[in-house]
Amino acid sequence: MDYFDKWQDYWDKFLFNRYGKEAVQNEDDLFLQVARTENKKRVTHEIFERIIELIKSDLDLKTDDILVDLCCGNGLFTYELKNTVKQIIGVDFSRSIIETASKFKIANNISYHYGSAVDFMKSFGALMPGVIPSKYLMNDALAYFQQKDFKELLFCIKAVSPHFKFLIRGVPNNDLKWNYYNTPERKQFYADLQAKGDLTNYGLGTWWQPEDIKEICEELGLNYVITNQQLPVSNFRMDICISA
Ligand SMILES: C[S@@+](CC[C@H](N)C(=O)[O-])C[C@H]1O[C@@H](n2cnc3c(N)ncnc32)[C@H](O)[C@@H]1O
């Protein structure tokens, strides 16, 4: 699939374009705004809680950690981690979404920033002098990156944090694509998207090849572990834990 480079605009207008809602009014809308849905309804409480537990354990979050939540969305998950770490720095390039976070998901130890993840990490030293994050999270957003941007992001993180753990969750795994398009109707839906040139893949983004991730990490001398997610969370996405 060719790359779609208007993701910022896509996410800014997602709530209105998909649901006809101008702004978030309640907790359910927060889920809709960042596509945390199944059949257009917010994911179950069980799945939400499970993801939060997995983030805490996979990142081995501790009370002295400084965590950067890259592409943090409206803070739905960010906020749930506030009591587990010392400080959280969230960044997202959708103004409407980050403004929602600043309105609904505030805490003394969370700061939300508007901007692209790569640009933010590039200027991190100037923006946050003396702060050296130990952990990084990117939940359900790598699908909106190109390989070159991902590589640049890792390069910047390495420069800011000599030692870090970075959990990238929910990356569509190209090897598991047919678990998702698993009925004749779904296969046809995918074929139709391709035929009409929907480069967003109906919002799902890019299917990543695990080999491409390995190659980038090896080039940068970073350790990585790739794990396929399990149901009930997902049977077509993978998680990547990168460390240095
Ligand atoms: C599916 S939502 C996930 C949000 C949040 N991480 C969560 O799990 O609820 C994807 C988010 O990634 C953000 N995003 C995508 N590419 C980005 C980039 N290059 N820099 C900053 N934010 C980005 C979008 O604005 C959107 O809020």
The ligand as an SDF file (V2000), in Angstrom:
LIG
                    3D

 27 29  0  0  0  0  0  0  0  0999 V2000
   -5.5220    5.1360   17.3280 C   0  0  0  0  0  0  0  0  0  0  0  0
   -5.1100    6.6430   18.1400 S   0  0  0  0  0  0  0  0  0  0  0  0
   -4.3380    6.0110   19.6200 C   0  0  0  0  0  0  0  0  0  0  0  0
   -4.2240    7.0580   20.7130 C   0  0  0  0  0  0  0  0  0  0  0  0
   -3.6640    6.5560   22.0600 C   0  0  0  0  0  0  0  0  0  0  0  0
   -2.2930    6.1350   21.9430 N   0  0  0  0  0  0  0  0  0  0  0  0
   -4.5510    5.4510   22.6080 C   0  0  0  0  0  0  0  0  0  0  0  0
   -4.1020    4.2990   22.6080 O   0  0  0  0  0  0  0  0  0  0  0  0
   -5.6770    5.7600   22.9980 O   0  0  0  0  0  0  0  0  0  0  0  0
   -3.6990    7.1990   17.2050 C   0  0  0  0  0  0  0  0  0  0  0  0
   -3.1680    8.5510   17.6610 C   0  0  0  0  0  0  0  0  0  0  0  0
   -1.8790    8.7450   17.1110 O   0  0  0  0  0  0  0  0  0  0  0  0
   -1.7280   10.1260   16.8340 C   0  0  0  0  0  0  0  0  0  0  0  0
   -0.6070   10.2220   15.8870 N   0  0  0  0  0  0  0  0  0  0  0  0
   -0.4340    9.5250   14.7400 C   0  0  0  0  0  0  0  0  0  0  0  0
    0.7330    9.8300   14.1660 N   0  0  0  0  0  0  0  0  0  0  0  0
    1.3440   10.7320   14.9760 C   0  0  0  0  0  0  0  0  0  0  0  0
    2.5850   11.4090   14.9290 C   0  0  0  0  0  0  0  0  0  0  0  0
    3.4300   11.2370   13.9290 N   0  0  0  0  0  0  0  0  0  0  0  0
    2.8980   12.2540   15.9460 N   0  0  0  0  0  0  0  0  0  0  0  0
    2.0260   12.4560   16.9750 C   0  0  0  0  0  0  0  0  0  0  0  0
    0.8150   11.8520   17.0610 N   0  0  0  0  0  0  0  0  0  0  0  0
    0.4890   10.9940   16.0690 C   0  0  0  0  0  0  0  0  0  0  0  0
   -3.1000   10.5410   16.3240 C   0  0  0  0  0  0  0  0  0  0  0  0
   -3.3180   11.9180   16.3730 O   0  0  0  0  0  0  0  0  0  0  0  0
   -4.0170    9.7510   17.2540 C   0  0  0  0  0  0  0  0  0  0  0  0
   -4.3430   10.4880   18.4020 O   0  0  0  0  0  0  0  0  0  0  0  0
  1  2  1  0
  2  3  1  0
  2 10  1  0
  3  4  1  0
  4  5  1  0
  5  6  1  0
  5  7  1  0
  7  8  2  0
  7  9  1  0
 10 11  1  0
 11 12  1  0
 11 26  1  0
 12 13  1  0
 13 14  1  0
 13 24  1  0
 14 15  1  0
 14 23  1  0
 15 16  2  0
 16 17  1  0
 17 18  1  0
 17 23  2  0
 18 19  1  0
 18 20  2  0
 20 21  1  0
 21 22  2  0
 22 23  1  0
 24 25  1  0
 24 26  1  0
 26 27  1  0
M  CHG  2   2   1   9  -1
M  END
$$$$
